[in-house]
Structures are given as C-alpha cells and as structure tokens.
C-alpha cells in the first residue's frame, strides 16, 4: 500500500507508480446563471473530492466530470540533472499549479440526456462500458483514426532538454500571473 499526501502542484520526488493527476470539474450549479463574469462563480464543487453534497448557494447537481491521467515519469529519472523536479506543463508552468482542463459538450443533447437518465442501471453500465448503453452508437477506432486535422509544420526544436518550450514559452515560476510572450518578444 502506498500512502499519498494530498497536495497541489508537482511533488518533489520521483513517483515509482507514476504521477497521478486529477482535475475535478465543478458539479453544482446556482440554478440561475448559465455563465458568470469570472466564468466560474455560477458553479461550485461538491463537499468532498469524489462525491458529497452541493452547497446551498449552488443546489442543482451536475454530472460529475473529472480528468485523470497517470504519467510514467520514472522512465525519465535519468534526466533529473541538478533539479528536484524537471517536468513542466506545456503552458510553461514548472510548479504544477497550472493543471487545467475544459469541457465542451459536443453531444446531441437528447442522446446525452437519455444516457444520463437510463444508462446507470446494469452492472455493465455502472462499470462504464459504453456499448452497454443503447443510446450510444459505438464506432470502431479506425473510423475516428481516419479523421485528421490539417496541420502546418512549424520548424523549431522540439526535443529536450530545452531552455524554453516550443512557441516561446519560458518557464515562469510565479507567484504572479504569467507573462504572455510571442516570438517577437521572447526573452530567451
């Protein structure tokens, strides 16, 4: 059994079992506003990390969404030259506090609502087996793998170690807001 300390930001040691990162989305709504000036105060978090109750100010429960990724960082431990933590997020954050995610709903609302209302019944549905929900059409991976976005190649170094991330993203430790740089005003 591994005992973990609940923390935010990057740890300062290797994680033999991988660095597990979780990003929880707010799961409670105020019931009135579809947005707010800060794009977040119309929603709130549950009283506990993975479940719990909505606060009285945001009484309407939403579908609970979160991203979870386990990063195999031990494979790169030989690159830890003179640094306690050599990894950064691609937004140039070396602290780990910039872990960020967005959810954009691309579902047909009727299909999505039917799945929410009716596909939390059987053991297979509760286990997350998408094909157990009759409201979903599951396509083979070859179908979506054939869809490719058109890209433009930008010629710049992309293999590390690097002094800055591609696109002129120098590391910014904070605690203030990060500075937006472009190739025209890149300090490195």
Secondary structure, 3 states (H helix, E strand, C coil): CCCCCCCCCCCCCCCCCCEEEEEECCCEECCCCCCCCCCCCCEECCCCCCCCCCCHHHCEECCCCEEEEEECCHHHHHHCCCCCCCCCCCCCCCCCCCCCCCCCCCCCHHHHHHHHHHCCCCHHHHCCCHHHCCCCCCCCHHHHHCCCCCCCCCCCCCCCCCCEECCCEECCCCCCCCCCCCHHHCCC
